[in-house]
Amino acid sequence: MAWKVVFTATAYSALKAVPDARVRALIFERVSGLEHDPELQGKPMRGPLEGLRSLRAVGQRWRVLYRIEHSQVIVTVVALGMRKEGDKRDIYALAQKLMKKGLL
């Protein structure tokens, strides 16, 4: 079964803002792979980001955060960015802020 993959406005803006076109293309390719078996890809998040899954996109640093909506057969990409532990621009820190504001 093929899943429909959609981006939130936040995730789409983040993808467009990736400065390196090659990295942007690799991220998009990785996200497109979520059309097939999204439950078998990525890791389920815990704590404040529970309900989301994290997928390594490019190398060790780029992450795609997504939610699986089983009833609608949709994978929603909610955020993407670089993993920079301890940095305020870390994708997980950013996602937690968005979650607190009710934007995820």
N, C-alpha and C positions, 0 to 999 in steps of 0.2 A: 504494500500500500504506500502510495506517495503522499507525504505530508506537504501542506502548503506552508512556505516560510515567509513570514512578514517581518518588517522592521518597525520599531517605534520611531517616532520623529527624532528622539534623542540618539538612538543607535544609528539611524541613517545619517544624521549630522556628523556623528563621530567617524563613521566610515568615510564620508566625503572629506573630512578634515585630515585624514592620514596623508602626510606629505609625499610619501614614496608610492608612486603608482604601482610598482611591482608588489609591494607589501599589501596595498589595497586590493589588488587582484587576487592575491593568495588568500586574504581574509574572506573575500567574497566567494571564492571557490570552496573554501572550508565550510562556510555557512550554507552554501548550496547543497553540500553533502548531508545536511540535516533533513533533507527531503526523505531520506531512507533511514529508518531505525534511529530516530533521535534519542530514544531511551538508552540505546547501547553506546552512545557517544557522550563525552563530557562526564563530569562528576556532579552528583547532587550537592548543593550547597547546604551548609548547616548554619545554625544561629540566626542572625538577623536577615540573612539572605535565603533562608529556607524556602523551598518552592521553586528556586531557580537552579539551573545547571550551568557549570563552567566548562568551556571547551577551549583547549589550547589551539590557537589559530596559526600563528607563525612563530617558529622557534620556541624559546622558553618563556617569552615575555608577553606576547599578545594573547588576550583572552576575549572570548565571546560569551556573554551571559544571556541565557535564553530560558523561556518558560514553555512547557508543553501543555497544550490545551486539548486533552483527549476527546472531549465531547464534540469539538469542532474540527479535529484533525489538523490543527494549526500549531506551528512552532513560531513563537514570537521572540525575535531577537530584541532584548530590552536595552543592552548596553554592550559596548566593546571598547577596549583600550589596553594599555600596557600594565603589567603587573610590576609595581614599584613599591615593595613593602616599606612602610614607614613614610612614604611620600603622600602628600595630600592629593596628588593626581593619580594615585593608585586606583585601578579600576574597581577593586572591591570597596575601597573607602568611598569612592564616588557613588557606587551603586547603593551603599548603605545610606548616604545622604539623600539620594533620590527616593529610596524606599520610605525614609522618615517623612519626606514631604508628600508621600502618596503618589509619586510620579511613576512608580514601577508596579 
